[in-house]
């Protein structure tokens, strides 16, 4: 399993007339978007354009730091979309990723350490994309 993001952009920040220094956290989380996809065995199995990747990275890092990490499922409760836009659930076979937008799709199960490595790669990608936009990614907690 691999989370891939590309084509980073700031959706509404210029329209809002805010500078990067004065923008509130919730605006940064929503406005830093990219095309996001979940890949499996070298092929994309799910994708979404203009996905709030900074918000996802932020919430995944908080999930990995929670006291119930490894025992509790993850669900992105986005400020701009319905709950479950991205879900990561534990099954008997391992951890699976999916989306409420495609309820019949689930990535193949992976071991916990494989999932954490995929989240860490995703986090690095989001940090690099955010920095390329000229924004310090320090507002995203490290996983």
N, C-alpha and C positions, 0 to 999 in steps of 0.2 A: 504494500500500500504506500502511495506517495501522494502528498498534497502539493499541487503545483500552482504557482501564481505568476502571472506575467502581465505586461502592459499596465503598469501602475499609473494611477492618475488621481488628481484631486477633483472630485466631482463638483462640489459646491463652494469650496473655500474662496475662490476668486469672486464668485457671485455675491458672497456674503460681505465682501469688502473687509475681511479680517486679515491681519498679518499673522504669520506663524507664531510670533511671540505672544499674541493676545488671544489666540484661539483656545476655547475651553476643551478639556479632555474629551467630552462626549462628541464634540464636533470633529476632532481629529479621528476618533475611532470610526465614525461614520463616513467621513469624507475621503479617507485613504482607501481607494478601491483598486481592484485588479481583476482580471479574468482568473477565476479559480477553477481547478479541476482536481478530481481524484483519479489517480492512475493505478492500474493493476496489471501486472505482467506486461509492462511496456505499452499499454493502450489506455486511453482515457475512458472512464466508465461513467463519469458524471462531470458536468461543468456548468458554470454560471458566469455570465458577464457582469461586470460592475459589482463585484462581491465585496462587502466590507471586511477585507482581509486583516486590517489592523484591529478591528473589533474582535474577530475570531482569535487572532494571536493573543490578544489581551486576556480573553476569557479562558483560552486553553492554558495559559500560564497560571492563572488563578486556580484552575481545576487541578493542575499538577502540584500545586502547593497546598491544596486543601487537606485536612486531616484524614479524609476518607478516600484519598487518592488510591486508585487500583481496586476499589470496592464499589464506587459509585459511578453510574453512567454520566455522560456529558451531553448537554443539550444547549446549543447556542440560542439564548433568548435575546435576539437582536433588538436594538432600539428601533429598527426600521423594517423589520419583517416578522412574519409569524414565528412563534417558538418552534424550535426543531429544524431550523434551516440547515444546520449540521448537527447530526447526532452521532455519538460514539457509545456503543453499548457492549456490555460483556455478555458473552454466550458461553455455552459449554465448550465450544471449539476455540474460543479466543475473543478478541475485541474486533468489532465490526463498525464501519462508518456508513452513514446513510443520510438521507434528507427527507423531511416531511413532504417536500415538493415531489419526490419520487418514492412513495411509500413501499413499492415493491422491490426497490433496489437496495442492496446491501453489499458492500465490498466483502471479499472473502475474509474470514477471521484470521487475525494475526496475534502473536504472543505480545504480552505487555511491553517487553523491551523493544520489539519491532515498532509498536505504536509510538512509544516515547521517542524513539529515534526519528520517526517520520514527523512528529510534532516539532522536534528540535530543528530539523531541516527546514520545515515550513517557517518556523520562527526566524531563522537566519535569513531566509528569502524575503520575508516581510520587512525585516530590519534593513536589509540591503536596498530594497525597493523604496522604502520610506526615506532612507538617507539620500538616495538618488534624486528624490523630489526636493531635497534641501531641508528636510525636517529631521531633527534629532530623534531617533527611535527610542530614547530613554523612557518615554511615557508608557512603553509596553514592558510589563514585568518580564524578567527572564524566566524561562521554564525550568 
